[in-house]
Amino acid sequence: MRKKSTITPLYVLKLYIAGASPNSVRAINNTKNICEKYLKGKYQLDIIDVHQQPSIAKSEQVVAVPLLIKFSPEPIKRLIGNMSDTEKVLKALAVDENVMNNNGEYR
């Protein structure tokens, strides 16, 4: 009998914001809440303020904020908005494609 793999994907995410605008604050809070509920211990989230780090935003071709980019697992996905639509965010992160138990852990 084969043992199930215990390796889980590491989600590498970057959230681009514009200062402390209301949309940016909502995007940060919503993204953190989603990550802690559905990806706890399996994600890396970097928050980049395009006003403070414009060169990074330029290199990633950020044209609108808030912008969440999922780099891993592939494919790369981009999602614009304040991340208030949890179902849409989970779909972009491909979390809905994984079988999870009630604790948000992979089976």
Residue pairs with C-beta under 8 A, 6 or more apart in sequence:
4 107
8 42
8 106
9 42
9 72
9 73
10 42
10 43
10 44
10 72
10 73
11 35
11 39
11 42
11 43
11 44
11 70
11 72
11 73
11 93
12 43
12 44
12 70
12 71
12 72
13 31
13 35
13 43
13 44
13 45
13 46
13 68
13 69
13 70
13 71
13 93
14 45
14 46
14 47
14 48
14 60
14 68
14 69
14 71
15 27
15 28
15 31
15 45
15 46
15 47
15 48
15 66
15 67
15 68
15 69
16 48
16 50
16 57
16 60
16 62
16 65
16 66
16 67
16 68
16 69
17 24
17 27
17 28
17 47
17 48
17 49
17 50
17 65
17 66
18 24
18 49
18 50
18 51
18 65
18 66
19 49
19 51
23 65
23 66
23 82
24 49
24 65
24 66
26 66
26 82
26 83
26 84
27 66
27 68
27 81
27 82
27 83
28 47
28 66
30 82
30 83
30 84
30 86
30 89
31 45
31 68
31 83
31 89
32 45
34 83
34 86
34 89
34 90
34 93
35 43
35 45
37 104
38 90
38 93
38 95
38 100
38 104
39 93
39 95
39 104
40 104
40 105
48 56
48 57
50 56
50 57
50 62
50 65
60 69
64 80
65 80
66 80
66 81
66 82
66 83
67 78
67 79
67 80
68 78
68 79
68 80
68 83
68 89
68 92
69 76
69 77
69 78
69 79
70 76
70 77
70 78
70 79
70 92
70 93
70 94
73 94
77 92
77 93
77 94
79 88
79 89
79 92
83 89
87 96
90 96
98 106
99 106
99 107
100 106
100 107
101 107
